[in-house]
Amino acid sequence: MLLVDRGPQAHYQTAFPVQDTSRELERAFRSLKRLAYTAEYETFLFAPGAGVTEADLVDPAVLEQALERYVELDSKAGTAVIVARGETNMALVTADHVVHFPPVRILHVDEDALRLPRAQRRVASVSIRRGAWGVLGDHPELGTFTVMARDTVNDLAALEVRLPEWVPPEAFPRIGVQPGDPGRLSWGSFVYVLGFPSGYAMVTRAIVSDPNRDRQGGFLTDGLWNEGISGGAIFAIRGDTGDLEWVAMARAGAGTRELRLQPGGLEFIEEDDGVLYEGPIFAESALRIQYGITLSVPMTTVRAFLDEHRVLLQQRGHTLRRY
């Protein structure tokens, strides 16, 4: 197919940029923060023949039948963007799944347990969340953050971090990139993705596919994302001015569920050539990421979320100037 010059560039550029954008990206990164979110679970492990069902767990006394109990921590990583900055606090937006742990986790004995009524679902173990907290990964001295608002359907959350008096305003600037219109992205639009995959501050690039796949301007990209990028910022480059615009938030890679065998206890016997496990084995559902097919939350949805909670944010001292 012959490619010829057909005039003006598309609304957002569809080719690798020819101008230097490094300074703009560096400034934008100052408004992105690495998140670490941790939950504490108390796990109760039941004997395989105990006959405890999911319906039995309504009675707290059933937990006394546990063969073993232990406490463990579970952690998540992600990225958040500063959208408002005051003298004593700041507001950030991120993906809700980064700052969410279920209150209860149940591991069933039967592989097809979810197809059965609750009264028949035999339980191998139950984990109860006893607490959860989050910090900015690079600034633990600021203490824990607060989740002010959630949208579990669109996978969005607004966070608040209190700032001590000794923190200068320029240390945590709100993002200076103008919000864009994801509905004007096209097939092949070039985008930058900023965030903290695996804890590293990184900029990567991606190409847009299936633009306007929903009413909010959603789209797919071919970005190779790793854990920690969720909540990061996606920028596109205007075709007429060359300016960066914030068009979406990084959400997640596509994935499928698969069953894996998981040891159910801590009964290990050490041998010279390794570790021999002699405890019960359970089938655990795990998510397998399909790299190269990634999902985003369009800026249209992010702005609607912030606008919905504008009064709440203002009551807590946050002024959203651009959203």
C-alpha positions, -999 to 999 in steps of 0.1 A, spaced: 0 0 0 14 34 -10 16 59 18 15 96 7 13 129 25 -24 136 29 -21 169 48 -24 178 85 -15 154 113 -43 136 131 -55 152 164 -30 130 182 2 120 166 5 85 151 42 84 147 73 86 170 77 122 180 104 142 162 106 169 189 123 165 223 98 157 250 122 147 277 118 179 298 80 177 298 81 140 308 106 147 336 84 174 350 54 152 348 72 124 367 75 147 397 38 145 401 37 106 400 43 87 432 49 50 439 23 33 461 27 4 484 -4 -11 499 -4 -39 525 -31 -60 542 -28 -82 573 -47 -115 571 -53 -141 597 -57 -175 581 -75 -205 595 -66 -239 580 -91 -267 584 -85 -305 582 -95 -319 548 -122 -341 564 -135 -314 588 -166 -308 566 -167 -270 573 -188 -253 546 -189 -217 535 -222 -212 552 -207 -224 585 -183 -195 586 -212 -172 596 -207 -185 631 -173 -172 645 -171 -202 667 -164 -224 637 -129 -208 635 -120 -226 667 -121 -259 647 -91 -248 627 -63 -272 626 -38 -244 622 -39 -206 622 -13 -180 612 -9 -143 603 5 -132 570 10 -99 551 0 -93 515 12 -63 495 5 -45 462 23 -19 443 10 8 420 13 44 408 -7 75 417 -9 110 402 -11 142 422 -41 162 411 -44 187 439 -18 202 463 -24 223 494 -1 236 522 -9 206 545 -22 179 522 -24 166 486 -49 145 466 -39 117 442 -58 95 419 -50 58 412 -65 25 402 -89 12 429 -75 -24 427 -41 -11 438 -56 0 472 -82 -27 477 -80 -61 495 -111 -83 500 -123 -86 537 -124 -124 534 -106 -149 512 -119 -185 511 -100 -215 496 -123 -243 488 -117 -280 488 -137 -287 456 -125 -274 423 -160 -266 412 -171 -252 446 -184 -219 431 -210 -239 412 -225 -253 444 -248 -236 469 -229 -220 498 -241 -247 522 -223 -273 501 -190 -255 494 -164 -272 516 -137 -249 529 -101 -257 531 -91 -224 547 -104 -189 553 -83 -157 556 -98 -127 574 -84 -92 568 -74 -77 601 -61 -44 587 -48 -26 557 -26 5 551 -7 22 524 22 46 520 40 64 493 69 40 485 96 67 483 83 88 512 73 65 541 82 94 564 48 110 554 29 82 571 -1 63 557 -25 77 531 -63 78 533 -87 65 506 -112 93 502 -134 78 475 -137 47 453 -153 37 421 -150 -1 419 -168 -3 385 -144 20 367 -114 10 389 -106 45 403 -97 58 438 -89 92 453 -62 93 480 -52 119 505 -17 124 520 -12 147 550 20 168 547 41 180 576 49 217 578 85 212 569 77 199 534 81 227 508 53 231 482 75 224 453 84 189 466 51 175 456 37 195 426 3 186 411 5 174 375 10 201 350 -1 182 319 -34 194 305 -62 168 304 -70 156 268 -98 140 249 -94 102 246 -123 102 221 -100 118 196 -74 91 197 -72 70 165 -58 37 153 -21 39 157 -20 69 180 14 71 198 12 74 236 37 76 265 30 56 297 46 68 329 46 48 362 65 25 385 65 -11 371 82 -34 395 90 -3 416 112 13 389 104 48 376 99 43 339 86 58 307 75 34 280 56 38 247 25 21 233 3 22 202 -35 26 204 -59 1 191 -97 -1 190 -102 36 199 -136 46 212 -144 10 221 -170 23 246 -190 55 253 -162 70 275 -135 69 248 -118 37 261 -91 21 240 -65 -7 240 -27 -5 237 1 -29 230 21 -17 260 41 -43 279 31 -35 315 42 -50 348 28 -49 383 32 -14 397 22 5 365 -15 5 374 -26 41 382 1 56 359 -4 84 334 -9 79 297 0 109 275 -6 116 238 10 142 217 -12 168 199 -8 167 162 -11 205 157 9 219 186 31 190 198 19 194 234 15 165 257 -20 158 270 -32 134 297 -56 111 279 -59 81 303 -48 62 333 -30 29 331 -52 1 344 -41 -34 338 -30 -60 313 -55 -85 299 -54 -118 317 -70 -152 321 -76 -173 352 -58 -207 357 -56 -233 385 -23 -239 402 -13 -264 429 -6 -246 462 8 -260 495 -17 -256 522 5 -256 553 40 -252 566 50 -288 572 84 -290 556 112 -315 562 147 -304 552 168 -328 532 203 -325 519 192 -321 483 163 -297 489 131 -293 508 104 -320 510 68 -309 515 44 -333 533 13 -312 538 -20 -309 520 -21 -296 484 -49 -273 472 -58 -259 438 -55 -221 437 -69 -197 411 -42 -174 397 -43 -147 371 -21 -151 340 -12 -119 323 -15 -117 285 13 -92 278 9 -68 250 -29 -63 255 -34 -36 280 -64 -17 293 -68 19 303 -92 42 321 -99 71 297 -95 106 309 -132 112 304 -140 87 331 -112 100 354 -126 136 352 -162 124 358 -150 105 389 -132 136 403 -162 158 394 -185 134 412 -165 138 444 -156 175 439 -176 186 470 -159 160 492 -125 170 480 -132 207 485 -144 200 521 -111 183 527 -92 213 513 -85 201 478 -91 224 448 -93 207 414 -83 235 390 -83 216 357 -108 188 362 
